[in-house]
Amino acid sequence: MSQIPDDAKPALELLRSVGGDEMLALMFQTFVQFADERTRAMADDVTAGRLREVAAGAHALKASARQLGALALGDACQLVEEAGKAENAAAVADGVLVVQDRYRVARDWMNVSATASSPAPLQAPLQAPSPEP
């Protein structure tokens, strides 16, 4: 079972105090859906050599991650954003791998926290949406 990192707890308590457990669970769910898409797009952009697009994706993910207390993910995104703006392909490629790793860790504790925080079951599991048949 993944535990919430200590450095995430102040942000989560603030958000919980504003909107309660249900809002926090919904924010986690929304973030995970967005981040699944964003991290896939960043990997595709690295492969295609679109460094500025990677930087833009990292920038978008950075603020949301930090707002939800995923500070290690936000920090990794900042490094990728800076490397992308500097057009440092090697640093971007390495950084995206770190972002993906930090995201997996954050997604795990967000899934556990969202399930524990929500008084009713979430409408959908917190994972990448599957294509419809």
Residue pairs with C-beta under 8 A, 6 or more apart in sequence:
1 112
2 105
2 108
2 109
2 111
2 112
3 109
3 112
4 12
4 69
4 109
4 113
5 69
5 71
5 72
5 109
7 69
7 71
7 72
8 68
8 69
8 70
8 71
8 109
9 69
10 69
11 66
11 67
11 68
11 69
12 24
12 68
12 69
12 113
15 23
15 24
15 27
15 67
15 68
16 23
16 24
16 117
19 27
21 117
21 118
21 119
22 117
22 118
22 119
22 120
24 113
24 114
24 117
25 113
25 114
25 115
25 117
25 118
25 122
27 68
28 68
28 110
28 111
28 113
28 114
28 117
28 126
29 114
29 122
29 124
29 126
31 64
31 65
31 68
31 110
32 107
32 110
32 111
32 126
32 127
33 126
33 128
33 129
34 61
34 64
35 61
35 64
35 65
35 103
35 106
35 107
36 107
36 127
36 128
36 129
37 128
38 57
38 60
38 61
39 61
39 96
39 99
39 100
39 103
40 128
41 53
41 57
42 54
42 57
42 58
42 61
42 80
42 96
42 99
43 96
43 100
45 51
45 53
45 54
45 57
46 54
46 92
46 93
46 96
49 89
51 83
51 84
51 87
51 88
51 89
51 92
52 84
52 85
52 87
53 84
54 80
54 84
54 92
54 96
55 80
55 81
55 82
55 83
55 84
55 85
55 92
56 84
58 77
58 78
58 80
58 81
58 84
58 95
58 99
59 77
59 81
61 73
61 74
61 77
61 99
62 74
62 77
62 78
62 81
63 74
65 71
65 73
65 74
65 77
65 103
65 106
66 74
68 106
68 110
70 102
70 103
70 106
70 110
72 102
72 105
72 106
73 99
73 102
73 103
73 105
73 106
76 95
76 98
76 99
76 102
77 99
79 91
79 95
79 98
80 91
80 92
80 95
80 96
80 98
80 99
83 91
83 92
83 95
84 92
107 126
110 126
111 125
111 126
111 127
114 122
114 126
115 121
115 122
